[in-house]
Amino acid sequence: LHEPMYILLRNLSFLEIGFNLVVVPKTLGTLLARDTTISFSGCATQMYFLFFFGVAECFLLATMAYDRYVAICTPLHYPVIMNQKKRAKLAVASWFPGFPVATVQTTWLFSFPFCDTNKVNHFFCDSPPVLRLVCADTTLFEVYAIIGTILVIMIPCLLILCSYSHIAAAVLKIPSAKGKQKAFSTCSSHLLVVSIFYISLSLTYFRPKSNNSPESKKLLSLSYTIVTPMLNPIIYGVRT
């Protein structure tokens, strides 16, 4: 359990505990107790940590893909490359981008005047539904939000694709079928988690103020904020 893979899984576990604490209690209160109110500061706080944990998870999944790349493509150098100092740096690098993204986006959005209805059409305070309540020109913010979303999603996604392209090339060179199966099986859990998380995240955030299918966007938001954190312990636990 002191191997780099399990240390990264520990970070993922803490991250998703935070994700659940931000979203699930208020969502359950809304659905079960019919408590549909939230304060202005509470909404801003919820959105801040939603962005923070979401961005951190994107980069942490990319870090985990790099770990699998080193383990499969350079197994003899794995203990040297993924030493304790390198693991600490990778963990910090995964968590850090969440701070500036969450700070800028939340502060900017809640600096706008809200003079429309005070009803957020969502299970929690997310950027697109809150943005619909703004009565000022939000063009610049929307451009920033789209560019930021593309960078936050695409940079880790490209790193993951690059890692797995090298992994696939290395695995295809293994002569035995059993060896190939064993190598691919070490990545299956991570690939499944990445697919669920990134697909739902991309479909939800690429159009911050879209009026297309708001109900479907609610379901997509629930998939990466509640369903994915619920499935991850099952996926990784069964595999382990």
Buried (B, 14 or more C-beta within 10 A) or exposed (E): EEBBBEBBBEBBBEBBEBBBEBBBEBBEBBEEEEEEEBEEEEBBBBBBBBBBBBBBBBBBBBBBBBBBBBBBBBEEEBEEEBEEEEBEEBBEEBBEBBBEBBEEBBEBBBEBEBEEEEEBBBBBBBBBBBBBBBEEEBEEBBEBBBEBBBEBBBBBBEBBBBBBEBBBEBBEEBEEEEEBEEBBEBBEBBBBBBEBBBEBBBBBBEBBBEEEEEEEBBEBBBBBBBBBBEBBEEBBEEEE
